[in-house]
Amino acid sequence: MIRHFDLLIIGAGVTGASIARMMSRYQLKVGLMEKEEDVSFGTSKANSGIIHAGIHSSRGSLKAELECAGNREFDRLSDELGFPFERRGELMVAFSEEEVEIVNRYYERGLQNGIKGVEVLGRERTLEMEPSLNPDIRGALFAPTAGIIGPYEYCFALVENAVANGVELFLKQKISRISQCKNGLLEVESENALILKTKFLVNAAGLYADDIANLAGVGTFRINPRKGEEYLLDRRVGGLIRRIIFPVPSKNSKGMLVIPTVDGPVMVGPTAMDVESKTDFGTTHAGLEAVFKHAQKMVPAIRTNDIITSFVGLRPVADGNDFIIGATALKGFINVAGIQSPGLTASPAIAEKVKNILVGEGLGLEEKKDFSPRRERVPKIRPIVEKRNYEALESLIRKDKKYSKLVCRCENITEAEIVAAIKKGHTTLDGIKFSSRAETGRCQGGFCTSRIMAIIERETGIPIEKISKKGEGSEVLQSKK
């Protein structure tokens, strides 16, 4: 049976999820399609988690317009959806007079882009703010509106709220055909033989946005993967810095950073290397050396022996290096492509822009009277324990005894939090990890993986040998023996 929609969105990363949540406000039949086992399993899962202030993008670009507008939305979104977000600010540090001159140019760009509170600091003020910085610095550019976020938690929250407001989610649906019917509707078919028809189709497919555009016959651009290696450090060195530390940028990259995370650890990276393959996720010794050379120049106390894990993200760089957002020659088909950094920051503003494009293309909008912007939060045990709020802890355990059963010792994740993630539809180990933070600590799942798998089997009935890391082909066990 072929089903009909007013709007289909291809890609459930932060861009597609933001658009889905935006359009769930209206009396529309909306579908969100994703080729992976879970949402945010593409580019979004390897994001640095930075909400940029807006000092890096050139005035007049789509990046600058949408980055600055998107930045302003995150206090409200965090309050409504319950994902972690903190405005820590960012420092672009200079080590020479030439770099100080560049910092001054970025200061002027920040003023042009309307960034509030941006200022150039001298050496003493910079070191006063971040004592672990290299004392050889000459000064820094400070942008207080920058922040840090849990990128996959943000994506999960957007999708959960969109689904709660009527959006239909289709996972494991790799698109194989897009065609236009005689009546003008667009027909989308997946490799699983799912066929959907829609009035409007939004291409937010990240690394594969050019492939989707080609399927639709409007392939006017190419996505060029840019590989970034990042390294997560042990929680015990999480206090080294409070703000995001940038170097003076290069032509292709904002540079290799030192990044505090909302969960406590420090992250360093990423590299920026253009590659051909969209599946090149291997870290390298050369990448590690480059990242730590740059990180240690800014924060000398950083050490490679504090690494607890590494990962690679592939940024979907489009021709021209700017976002590609707009209608195409195929009626009803909208491209939202090339959404690399600062795409996470820009995502709320991208959703607003896409809504306006859809209206301009003829989509009528009527607001839902029963739209709910809020998402129910799952209580987390870690902050309660860190604050030694034993009354709150006892109250939580009285309501649900599973909060008394610790599953992940490194991150203080309880059975109740694992079960909550499963009930939200996350049944892979990566889905559980991104939703609850289990397996993200020092032992990287050495203690808790088998316990999590047992809970998944108990709660879902999935045989333990079928439980996977990130979907079919990544099963952890070969048999139950």
N, C-alpha and C positions, 0 to 999 in steps of 0.2 A: 504494500500500500504506500503510495507516494503522499507525503505530507507537505502542507503549505505553510509558509511563514511570511511575515511582512519584512523581516530582516534576519539574515544569517551573518554571523561573524566567524571568520576562519582564523584560529589562533587564540589560545587561552593563556597567553602570557600577560604581563601587566597591562599591555596596550589593549589587547582584545578584551580582557577582563574589565578594564576601566570603561570601555565603550559599552559592554554588555550591561554593566551596572547603571550607567547613565541612561541607556535606552529602556531599562526596566521601570523607569519612572512613568512611562507612557502606556496608553492602551494599545499595545502592539503585541504580536506574536513573534518573539525573538528566540533564535537558536544560536548557541555557541559551540563551534566544532573544534576539536583538538585531536591531533594524530597520536599523541602520547597517552600513556596509561593514566596520567593525572595532570591537572593544571600546573602551570609554572615549571614544567619539566624541560622546557627548551632553554632559550637564552636567559629567561628570568631567574632560573635557579642558580646561575653562576654570576649574579650581579653583586657589585661591591656594596650595595646598600647605602649609597650616598644620595641625599637630597641636596642637589647643588644650589648655590646661591644665585648663580647667573652671571658670574664674572668671566667665564671662559668663552661663551658663545658670542660670535660677531653680531653686532647690531644690524638688523635688517634680515637676518636669517630666520627661518622657521624655528630653529633650535632656540635662539635667544627669545623670541616672542613667547613660545610655549613653555620654555624652562622657567622663566620668571613668573608667568601666570600660574603654572603648576605648583611651584614652590609654596605659594601663598595658601594653597588648599589643604596642606597636610595636617595642620592642627585640627581642623574640622573633621577631616576624614578619619584621623586617628581616634578622635572622640566618638565618632559615630560607629566605627567598625572594630575598634578595640585591638588594633595591631600596634606594636611598639614603635614609637617615634620620639626622637629627642633633638631639639635644636642646639647642637653643640658649637656650631661655627666652624669655619675653616681658616687656615693660615697658609698662604703661599710664601715660602721662605726663600730669601735671597742670600747668596754667598759671595757676591762680588758687586762692584759698583755697576757693572754692565747689567747684572741681574736686578739690581735696585731700579735701574732705569726701566727695565721691562715690567717690574712690579708696578711702577708708577703709571705705565701705559694701561695695565689691567685695571688699575684704580679708576682711570678715566673711563674705561669701558664699563666698569661697574656703575659709575655715575650715569652714563648714557643709557644704560639698561634699567635705570631706576631702582638699583639695589639699595635697600635701607641699611644705614649703619656702617657701610664699608669705609675703612680707613687704613692708611699706611702707618705702620708701627716701626719704631727704632729697635735696636738690638736689645736694650735693657727691658723695654716693655714686653717684647716678644718672649724673652726668657722668663720674665716674671709670670707670664701666662702659661708657658710650657717649659718648666725647668729641665726636662729631659732632652730638650733640643741641643744640638751641637752648639757650643759657645762661639764657634767661628762665624755664625750667621751675622749678616749685616742689618737685617730687618725683615719685615714681612708685610703682606697685605692681609688684613683681617676682614672676613665677611661673616657677620654673626648670624645671618639667617640660614646658613647651611645646616643640614641635619643628617642624622643617621636613622636607618629604618631596617626592619626585617623584611627583605624584599619578597620572599615566598609567603610569609605570613600576610603581607599586604595583598598579594595576588589571591591567596586562599580566601581572605576576607571579602574581597571584591566579588569573587565568584559565588561564595555562599550567600551574600546579600542579594546578588542578582537572581540567583535561583529561588531564594525565598520570595522574591518579588515577581516570579513567573517565568524567568528565562529558562529554557530547556538546554541542558548540557549534554553534548555527545562526545564521549571520549573514545580513543582508539579508532578514529575515523580519518584515515589518510585520504585526501581528495585525489581522485583519479580522473574526473571529467567535470568540466563546466561548459554548459551550452545555453543558448537562448532559445526559448520556445517561440512559436508563432504568435502567441498572445503577449509576448514581451517579458514573461517571467524567466528568471534564470534557474536552470536546473543543475543541481550539484550532486555528484555521485561519488561515494567513497569506495575504497578497495574492498570493503565489507558488504558492498551492494546496497548500502543505505542510499536512498534517493530522496532528496528534499528539493522543493521548489520555493522560490522567494522573489519578492518584488525588488529587494535590494540586497547586495552582497558586499560585505566589507572584508578586504584582504589585509589581515593583521598577522601574517604568518611568519614574521621574524626573518630568520635565515633563509626561509623558503618562500618569501613573498614574491621573488622573481619567478619561481616555478609556478606559483598559483596564477600570477599575471599571464604567464605564457599559456597555461591551460585555458585561460579566458580569451586568448587571442589579443591581449593588450600588453604584451611584454616589451615595454619601451625602456627598461632599465635592467641593471644587473646588481645583484647583491654580492659584495666581496667580503668574505669572512676575515675578521681581524682578531687574531688569537691573543688572549690575555691570561697569563699564568698568575695565580694568587696563592698566598700561603697564610694559613691561620695559625696563630701562636697560642701557647698555653694560657689559660685564664690567669695564672699567677703573675704574668707580666702585663695584665690588662690595665694596670694603673699607670703605665708609663706616660700615656698622653690622654688628654680629654678631648681635644679638637682634632679634626681631620687635617693632616699635614700634607700639603702639596709642595712639589718643587716648582720651579719656573717651567712652564710647559714647553714641549717640543712641537714640531709642525703637525705630527700625526696623533699626538696623545697629550692628555693632561699630565702625563708623567707617572712614575711609580710612587705610590702614596704610602703613608702610614695611617691606617684607618681604625679608629675605635669602633666597636660594634655594640648594638643595643643589648647584646647578651653578655658582654663583659670582655671577651678576648680581643686582641688586636690582630688586624689583618694587614698584610703588606702586598703591594703589587698595584695594578697588573702591568705585565709587559704589553707591547703593542706590535704584533708582527702580522703582516698580511700573508694569508695562506690561501691555497686553492681549495682544499677540502673543507666541507661543511661538517665533517665528523672527526676532525683532528683535535682530540681532547687530551693528548698526552703532554705531561709536563716534561721539562728538560733540565739537564744540569746547567746548561748555559742560561736558561731562564731564571733558575734559582740564584745563580751567581749575580746576574744583572739586578734582580729585585733586591737582594740583600746589600749589594754594593750601594745602591741608591738609598735604600731605607736607612742603612747605618750611617750614611753621610748626614742625614737629617736627625736621626735618633740613634746615637752610637751604642746605646745599651741593648739594642735589638740583637739577638743571637739566633743562628740557624738551629741550635740544639733545642730551641723552644718551639719548633714546628710540631704541630700535632696532625695536620693534614694539608694537602694541596689540591687545587682544582684548576680547571681551565674554563674560561668563558669565550665564546665566539661572538664578536659584535657584528651585527648585520649592516655593514657600511654600503650605502648606495652610491651610485655615480653622482659626483658633485658634492658628496660628503655632508649633505643636509637631509632633513626628513623629506619624504615624498608623500604628500597627503592631498588627495583630491579625486574628483570624478574622472572617468576615462571615456574613451570612445565607445565602450560597451555600456549601453544605458543601464543604470542601476548598479554598476560595479565601481566600488570606491577603493582606491589604493591607500593603505597606511603602512608605508614601507621605509626601510632605512632607519628604523627607530633604534639607533645606538645611543650611547651616552650623549646627552642627558635624558634619555627616553623615560627612565623611571620617574625622574623629577617632573617631566613634562606630561606624564600620562593623564592626569586629571584634565589638563587643558587640551590635550589631543582629543579626549572624549568629547569635550564641548565643541571643538572645531568640527569633528566628524558629524555630530548632531546637526550643526548648522549647515554643513554640506548636504546632508540627507534631506533636510527641509528644503534647501534650494533646488534639489533634484526632484522634489515633488512628494516627499513623505509627509503625510499629515500627522500632527502630534496632538494628543489629548492627554493631559496629566491624569494619573490614577489618583483617586481620592484616598485609597488605602495603601499607597506606597509607604513602606517603612524604611528609613535610612539606617536604622540601627541593627547591629548584629549582637547576638548573645555571646558573651565572653565565657571562655572556659577558665575557671580559677586555676592559677599556677601556684605550686607549692614553694618554689624556690624563693621568690621575693618575701613570702611570709616567714620562711625559715631564716633568711638573711636579716630580717628586721626583728627576729626573735619574738614575733607576735604569737605567743603560744595559745592565747584565747581564740584567735582566729583559726589557728591550726586545729584545735580541738573541735571547734564548731564545724569546720569543713569535714573532719573525719566522722563526726556524728551524723552528718547528712549523707556521706558516702564513705564506707569503710575502705574502699579502694584507695583513698588518699593516704591510708596508713601503710600501703605496700609500695616500697621503693623499687623501681624497675631499673632506672638509670642512675647510678651513684654519682657519676661525674657532674651531671647537670641537675640532680635532685628531681627527676621526673617520676611521677607515681603511676600506678596502674590505672587510676581514674583518668589521667591525662591521655594515656595510650588508648583507652577505651573510647574516650571522647573523640579522638582523631579518627578512629575506625568508624564510629557512627556518623562522622561527617563524610565518609566515603573514601578515606585514605587507607588502602589495604596493601601497599607495597612498603618496603622498609624505608625507601626514600620519602614516600608520602608521609609516613609516620614521623620521620626525622624532621622534615620541613615544617610539619604542623606542630610538633610537640617539643622539638630540640633533643629528643633522645638520640643517642649515638653520636652527638657532636662534641663530646668532651675529650679529655686526655686519652682515654682508651679507645676512642672511635668505634664503640660498639662491642669491644671485646668482652665486656661483662654482660651487656643487656640484650644483644641481638637474639640469642636463643629464647630469652624470656619474652621478648616482643613477638617473635614468631609463634610461640605457644599461645599468646593472647589473641593474635590474629586468627589462628586456627579455631580457637574456642569461640570467638565472637562471630566469625563469618562462616565457618564450616569449610573454608578453603584448606585442602590437604597441605600439610606442612611442606611436602616436597614441591608444591605448586607456588609457594610463597616466593616472591621475587624481590630483587633490589629496586628495579624501576620498570618492571613489565616483562612480557614474554621474552624469553631468551636470557634473562638475568636471574633465573632461579638459583637459590642458595644451595639447596640440597638436591642430589640426584635421586635419592630414594629415602624412604622413611626408616631404613635400617640403621 
